[in-house]
């Protein structure tokens, strides 16, 4: 099943993009970074994605972009 949304987090903000069209969603996810615990919390608004009572697969990728290497 192809992705319907891409949620990208950068710093303490993020973006939501409709995967099939590439259009940005007007609402952004809420991002909370806890440096001490090394945790990132992301809340996607229901206006962008409402799972209702169904089960949906999800995936995550974590990485760091280093410049000048």
Rosetta blueprint (number, residue, H / E / L):
1 X L
2 X L
3 X L
4 X L
5 X E
6 X E
7 X E
8 X E
9 X E
10 X E
11 X L
12 X L
13 X E
14 X E
15 X E
16 X E
17 X E
18 X E
19 X L
20 X L
21 X L
22 X L
23 X L
24 X E
25 X L
26 X L
27 X L
28 X L
29 X L
30 X E
31 X E
32 X E
33 X E
34 X E
35 X L
36 X L
37 X L
38 X L
39 X E
40 X E
41 X E
42 X E
43 X E
44 X L
45 X L
46 X L
47 X L
48 X L
49 X L
50 X L
51 X L
52 X L
53 X L
54 X L
55 X L
56 X L
57 X L
58 X L
59 X L
60 X L
61 X L
62 X L
63 X L
64 X L
65 X L
66 X L
67 X L
68 X L
69 X L
